[in-house]
């Protein structure tokens, strides 16, 4: 429930918490892969996603799927630099 924007925010907040646990941040993300259950959700997802990056935007690949596990609308996987 809550639609794509709420789900995107939750996913990105979860990624941010995981980055912090490993001594990193969104500023150190170098690549993300985005899977959307419905490509029509791209503009709304992108609006939320862009709000998490301030210094640069990482390389990104996005694609539509035939559906995601447990009825999810979006999955995001990011790679980031950790340490010094």
N, C-alpha and C positions, 0 to 999 in steps of 0.2 A: 504494500500500500504506500501511497505517497507520491507515486509517479517517478519518472526518470530523474528529475532534478534531485529529489530527496534520496533516491538510491545512489545517484552519482556522488552526492555530498557524503553519504555514509561510506562509500567505497574509498573516496579520496581521503577522508578523515582517518580511516583505518590504515591506509598506506602511510599517511603522515605520522601516525603513532608508531608504526613499525619502523619507519625511517629513523625516528627519534631514538627508539630503543637501540638502534645499531649505530648511533653517532652520526647520523646523516640528516638530510632535509630535502625538501623539494628543490632547493637551489642546486643540489648535487645529483639530481636525477639526469641521466643521460639518454634514456630510451624508455618508451612506454608502448605497450600493445593493448589495444582496446577492442573488446568484442561486444557488439550490440545485438540484442535479440531482434531489434527492428531498426533498420538504418534511418527511418524517419525520425528517430530520437536523436540523431546526430547533432542538430543545432542546439537543442536543450542541453545535451550532455556537454558539448563543447563550451557552452557558456559557463557551466559549473567548473569544468576542468581548467579553463584558462585562469580562473581566479586563484589557483593554487601555485602559480608560477610567477615570479617577479623579475628575476635577473635574466632568464633565458627560457626558451621553450625547448624541451628535449625532442630528439627524433621520435617520431610516432608512427605507428602503423595501426590502422583501424579497419575492421571488417564487420559485416553483418553475418549472423549465424541463422540456423534454422530453429534456434531456441537454446536457452542456457539452463543449466542445472537448477532445480528447485524453483523454476519460474523467474529467475533473475532477469533483469532488463539489461544489465551491464556487468562486465568483468574487466578489470584493469590490472595489468602486470607491469611493474616498473623496475628498471635496473638503475642503481645509483652507486656513486663512489662513497666509500666509508673510510674511516680513519683519517689520518692527516695528509 
